[in-house]
Amino acid sequence: MSDAVTNISETGRLANTSQQEAIDSHASAWVSASAGTGKTKVLTERVLSLLLSGCPPQKILCLTFTKAAAAEMESRIFGYLGDWVILDGEELENRISQILGMPPEARHIRRARRLFAQVLETPGGMHIETIHAFCQSLLRRFPLEAQMSPHFTLLDERDAAELLDGAKEQILTTARSGENDALADALKVITEHLHETGFPALLTSLASARGRLRRLLTRHEGLAQTITATRALLGVDDTTTPESLFEAAVSDGSHDLLGLKIAAEILSGGAKTDKENGLKIQTWVDSTDRDIFAFENYADVFLTARRGSGPIEIRKRLITKKLAEYHPDVVEILEHEADRLVKFLLRRRAAVTAQATAALIQFGNALLEAYQSQKDARALIDYDDLILESARLLKRKDVAPW
């Protein structure tokens, strides 16, 4: 279930229908809601509903992202259970009916009175902890099944940062030395889009996103497959490059050269703007050296100046109104060329994005491998490893069931 939006942050307020469904201990629920809408309260009352239904405290697992959230959950649950010990019968029935969504039975009342002591006496207490703490305890118990060193050490943030710095230096040295052509090519592409002062920030961003990058590489089963999938998503095949697209777009065969020559001649007899545009078109048509600078000047005739990012827009008027009335065929020629240029630039933008993304994935993969090799040599794991290795363990069909 999703989008439980009614605010029920006040203690004791009745849950709405969606929230009551999530609290039901017999339902499997997914709750998605914005801050302040009562997610923690729903989760707390779901735990209480499980306890009231007879579920042993040691069989309930609550995972959070932070220690503060885990402490808050535990505090709320014990607050409820402590109150249930001392409340009079009528008030206790009201409180429990709010959680169960129905009048409580006698067994619910009896159990509610005993739960505080039962939870306190549970060996190890209730399992309300961070996801990292849970994963670490799981891997500690089953290191061989997880195919990990039994004596692995968890990296703190400072040590992880030091290892990452070493990994960054290693891949930069490899790329600059020419030992790895693919890595050198990736570095060349990246530096074409990024000033050297921004490179340290880029490496830091790649390092901080290493968990997502690793999951992406795992999902597509390798570096090459990930790059191919990325290019496919952008509609660009493996042979298409920004350079090949540009060469095709500026070749004589891609233009209606005769139509453009006619348009240039007609424009030369119009207003000042028409004459300027006619000269630009004639210069482009006659040119034998159509580089990117000449192209930008030519494209100014048809497209607005802001073509680097965002929408690529055709100019509202490609020819003055009076001239257009006498030469509608020229209007059609200019509009056709404008549409062609828009399609080319959008496709070129996709190719540039694919090329740059592939370079980043290549560089990020090298960073991950260098970082991982340093961790493996010292039997170290970081916080991302805890989650990834635990997930891998729990997905193994040969060990997960038990």
C-alpha positions in Angstrom: 0.0 0.0 0.0 1.2 3.6 -0.5 0.6 7.3 0.1 -0.8 7.3 3.6 -1.0 11.1 3.8 -3.2 11.9 6.8 -1.1 13.4 9.6 -1.4 11.3 12.7 1.6 12.5 14.5 -0.3 13.2 17.7 -0.2 10.3 20.1 -3.4 8.4 20.4 -5.0 9.8 17.2 -6.9 7.2 15.2 -5.2 5.9 12.0 -6.9 6.4 8.7 -8.0 3.4 6.6 -4.7 2.9 4.7 -2.7 3.2 7.9 -4.9 0.8 9.7 -4.4 -1.7 6.9 -0.6 -1.3 7.4 -0.9 -1.9 11.1 -2.8 -5.1 10.7 -0.4 -7.9 11.7 -1.8 -10.3 9.1 -1.1 -8.0 6.2 2.1 -7.6 4.1 2.4 -3.8 3.5 4.6 -1.3 1.8 4.1 2.2 3.2 5.3 5.3 1.2 4.6 8.7 2.6 6.3 12.1 3.1 7.8 13.4 6.3 5.4 14.0 9.2 2.6 11.8 8.0 2.9 9.2 10.7 5.1 6.4 9.2 7.0 5.8 12.5 3.7 5.7 14.4 2.3 3.2 11.9 5.4 1.0 12.3 5.3 1.2 16.1 1.7 0.2 16.2 2.3 -2.6 13.7 4.9 -4.0 16.1 2.4 -3.7 19.0 -0.2 -5.4 16.9 2.2 -8.3 16.3 2.9 -8.6 20.0 -0.8 -8.5 20.9 -1.5 -11.2 18.3 0.9 -13.5 20.2 4.1 -13.1 18.1 7.2 -13.7 20.3 9.2 -10.5 20.8 12.5 -12.2 19.6 10.9 -13.0 16.2 10.2 -9.4 15.3 12.9 -7.5 13.4 12.8 -3.7 12.9 15.5 -2.1 10.8 16.2 1.6 10.5 18.9 3.7 8.8 20.2 5.5 11.9 20.8 4.7 15.5 18.7 7.6 16.5 15.7 6.2 14.6 16.2 2.8 16.3 16.3 4.4 19.7 13.2 6.4 18.9 11.3 3.2 17.9 12.4 1.3 21.0 11.4 4.2 23.2 8.0 4.5 21.7 7.3 0.8 22.0 8.4 0.6 25.6 6.4 3.8 26.3 3.2 2.0 25.1 4.0 -1.2 26.9 4.7 0.7 30.2 1.4 2.6 30.0 -0.5 -0.7 29.4 0.7 -2.0 32.8 -0.8 0.9 34.8 -3.9 2.0 32.8 -7.3 1.2 34.1 -9.4 -1.3 32.2 -11.5 1.1 30.2 -8.7 3.2 29.0 -6.6 0.2 28.1 -9.4 -1.2 26.0 -9.6 2.2 24.2 -5.9 2.2 23.5 -5.8 -1.3 22.2 -8.9 -0.9 20.0 -7.1 2.1 18.3 -4.3 -0.3 17.4 -6.3 -3.4 16.4 -9.1 -1.4 14.7 -11.7 -3.4 16.7 -12.7 -3.9 20.3 -10.1 -6.1 22.0 -10.8 -9.6 23.4 -10.0 -10.6 26.9 -6.8 -12.4 25.7 -5.6 -9.1 24.2 -6.1 -7.3 27.6 -4.3 -10.1 29.5 -1.4 -10.1 27.1 -1.1 -6.3 27.1 -0.6 -6.3 30.8 2.3 -8.9 30.6 4.1 -7.6 27.5 6.3 -5.1 29.2 7.8 -7.7 31.5 8.0 -10.3 28.7 9.9 -8.0 26.4 12.3 -7.0 29.1 13.0 -10.7 29.9 13.5 -11.7 26.2 17.1 -12.9 25.7 18.9 -10.2 23.7 15.8 -8.0 23.7 13.7 -7.0 20.7 15.7 -6.7 17.5 15.3 -3.0 16.7 18.6 -1.9 15.1 20.1 -0.2 12.1 20.3 -2.1 8.8 24.1 -2.0 9.0 24.2 -3.5 12.5 21.8 -6.3 11.4 23.9 -7.1 8.3 27.1 -7.1 10.4 25.6 -9.6 12.9 24.4 -11.8 10.0 27.7 -11.9 8.3 29.5 -12.5 11.6 27.4 -15.6 12.2 27.7 -17.0 8.6 31.0 -15.7 7.1 31.8 -19.0 5.3 28.4 -19.1 3.8 28.8 -15.5 2.7 32.2 -16.4 1.3 34.0 -13.9 3.4 36.9 -13.9 5.8 35.7 -14.9 9.3 37.8 -12.2 10.8 36.7 -9.3 8.5 37.1 -5.8 9.9 34.6 -3.0 9.3 36.1 0.2 8.0 35.2 3.4 9.6 34.6 6.5 7.4 38.0 7.9 7.9 39.9 4.7 7.0 37.5 4.2 4.0 38.3 7.7 2.8 42.1 7.0 3.0 41.7 3.8 1.0 39.6 5.6 -1.6 42.2 8.3 -1.9 44.8 5.6 -2.6 42.5 4.0 -5.2 42.1 7.4 -6.9 45.8 7.9 -7.2 46.3 4.4 -8.5 43.8 4.7 -11.4 45.0 8.2 -12.3 48.6 6.9 -12.5 47.5 4.0 -14.6 45.4 6.2 -17.0 48.2 8.7 -17.5 50.9 6.1 -18.0 49.2 4.5 -21.0 49.2 1.1 -19.4 45.4 0.8 -19.9 44.1 2.2 -23.2 40.5 2.0 -22.3 41.1 3.9 -19.1 43.2 6.5 -20.9 40.4 7.0 -23.5 37.9 7.4 -20.7 40.0 10.0 -19.0 40.4 11.9 -22.3 36.6 12.0 -22.8 36.0 13.1 -19.2 38.5 15.9 -19.4 36.9 17.2 -22.6 33.8 17.9 -20.5 35.3 18.9 -17.2 37.9 21.4 -16.1 40.8 20.0 -14.1 39.7 21.9 -11.0 36.5 19.9 -11.0 38.1 16.5 -11.3 38.7 15.9 -7.6 35.0 16.6 -7.0 34.0 14.1 -9.7 36.2 11.4 -8.2 34.6 12.0 -4.8 31.1 11.8 -6.4 32.0 8.5 -8.0 33.4 7.2 -4.7 30.3 8.2 -2.8 28.0 6.5 -5.4 30.1 3.3 -5.5 27.3 1.3 -4.0 24.8 2.2 -6.7 27.5 1.8 -9.4 28.3 -1.7 -8.1 24.7 -2.7 -8.1 24.4 -1.4 -11.7 27.4 -3.4 -12.8 26.1 -6.5 -11.0 22.6 -6.1 -12.6 24.0 -6.0 -16.1 26.7 -8.7 -15.4 29.7 -6.6 -16.2 31.3 -3.4 -17.5 30.8 -3.9 -21.2 27.1 -5.0 -20.8 26.4 -2.0 -18.6 27.8 0.4 -21.2 25.8 -1.3 -23.9 22.6 -1.1 -21.8 23.3 2.6 -21.2 23.7 3.3 -24.9 20.6 1.4 -25.7 18.6 3.4 -23.2 19.7 6.5 -25.0 19.0 5.1 -28.4 22.6 5.0 -29.5 24.3 1.9 -30.9 27.9 0.9 -30.3 29.2 2.4 -33.5 27.5 5.8 -33.2 29.7 8.7 -32.0 29.2 12.4 -31.8 31.9 12.8 -34.5 30.2 10.3 -36.9 26.9 12.0 -36.5 28.3 15.4 -37.2 30.1 14.2 -40.3 26.9 12.7 -41.6 24.8 15.8 -40.7 27.1 18.3 -42.5 27.7 16.2 -45.7 26.3 17.5 -49.0 24.0 14.4 -49.1 22.2 15.4 -45.9 21.1 18.8 -47.2 18.6 20.0 -49.8 21.4 22.0 -51.3 19.4 23.3 -54.3 16.6 24.4 -52.1 18.9 26.1 -49.7 20.6 28.0 -52.5 17.2 29.2 -53.7 16.3 30.2 -50.2 19.6 32.1 -49.8 19.0 34.0 -53.1 15.5 35.0 -52.1 16.6 36.1 -48.6 19.2 38.3 -50.1 16.5 40.5 -51.5 14.6 40.9 -48.2 15.0 42.9 -45.0 18.3 43.3 -43.1 17.7 40.1 -41.1 16.8 38.2 -44.2 20.0 39.3 -46.0 22.2 38.3 -43.0 20.6 34.9 -42.8 20.8 34.5 -46.6 24.5 35.2 -46.5 25.0 32.7 -43.6 23.2 30.0 -45.6 25.1 30.8 -48.8 28.4 30.7 -46.9 27.6 27.3 -45.5 26.4 25.8 -48.8 29.6 27.0 -50.6 31.9 25.9 -47.8 34.2 22.9 -48.1 35.4 23.1 -44.5 32.2 22.7 -42.4 33.6 22.5 -38.9 31.8 22.9 -35.6 32.3 26.7 -35.5 30.9 27.2 -39.0 28.0 24.9 -38.1 27.1 27.0 -35.1 27.0 30.1 -37.2 24.8 28.4 -39.8 22.5 26.9 -37.1 21.9 30.4 -35.8 19.7 31.1 -38.8 17.3 28.3 -37.8 17.6 27.8 -34.0 17.6 29.9 -30.9 21.0 30.5 -29.3 20.4 28.3 -26.2 21.3 24.9 -27.7 23.8 23.6 -25.1 21.1 22.1 -22.7 17.4 22.1 -22.3 14.9 22.2 -25.2 16.3 22.9 -28.7 13.9 25.5 -30.2 13.3 26.6 -33.8 13.2 30.4 -34.2 9.6 31.8 -34.3 10.4 33.5 -37.6 12.8 32.2 -40.1 11.9 34.8 -42.8 10.2 38.1 -42.5 6.5 38.2 -42.9 6.3 40.1 -46.1 8.9 38.0 -47.9 7.2 34.8 -46.6 3.9 35.9 -48.2 5.5 36.0 -51.6 7.7 32.9 -51.2 5.8 30.2 -49.2 8.0 27.6 -50.9 11.1 29.2 -49.2 9.3 29.0 -45.8 8.8 25.3 -46.4 12.5 24.8 -47.3 13.7 26.7 -44.2 11.3 24.8 -41.9 12.4 21.5 -43.3 16.0 22.3 -42.6 15.3 23.6 -39.1 13.5 20.3 -38.3 16.5 18.3 -39.6 18.9 20.3 -37.5 16.8 19.8 -34.4 16.7 16.0 -34.9 20.5 15.9 -35.5 21.3 18.0 -32.4 19.1 15.8 -30.2 20.7 12.7 -31.5 24.1 14.2 -31.1 23.3 15.2 -27.6 22.3 11.6 -26.9 25.6 10.3 -28.4 27.6 12.8 -26.3 25.7 11.7 -23.1 26.3 8.0 -24.0 30.0 8.6 -24.6 30.5 10.6 -21.4 28.5 8.2 -19.3 30.4 5.2 -20.7 33.7 7.0 -19.7 32.4 7.6 -16.2 31.3 4.0 -15.8 34.7 2.9 -17.1 36.5 5.2 -14.7 34.1 4.3 -11.8 34.6 0.6 -12.4 38.4 1.0 -12.3 38.0 3.0 -9.0 35.8 0.2 -7.5 38.3 -2.5 -8.5 41.3 -0.6 -7.1 39.4 0.1 -3.9 38.2 -3.5 -3.6 41.7 -4.9 -4.1 43.0 -2.8 -1.2 40.1 -4.0 1.0 40.6 -7.6 0.1 44.3 -7.5 0.9 43.5 -6.4 4.4 40.2 -8.4 5.0 38.3 -5.1 5.3 34.7 -4.2 4.3 32.8 -1.0 4.3 29.2 -0.1 5.1 28.1 -0.6 1.5 29.7 -4.1 1.6 27.6 -5.0 4.6 24.4 -4.5 2.7 25.5 -6.0 -0.6 27.1 -9.1 0.9 24.1 -9.7 3.2 21.7 -9.4 0.2 23.9 -11.8 -1.8 23.8 -14.3 1.1 20.1 -14.1 1.5 19.5 -14.7 -2.2 21.6 -17.9 -2.3 19.2 -20.7 -2.7 21.5 -23.3 -1.2 21.9 -21.5 2.2 19.2 -18.8 2.5 16.2 -21.1 3.5 17.9 -22.2 6.8 
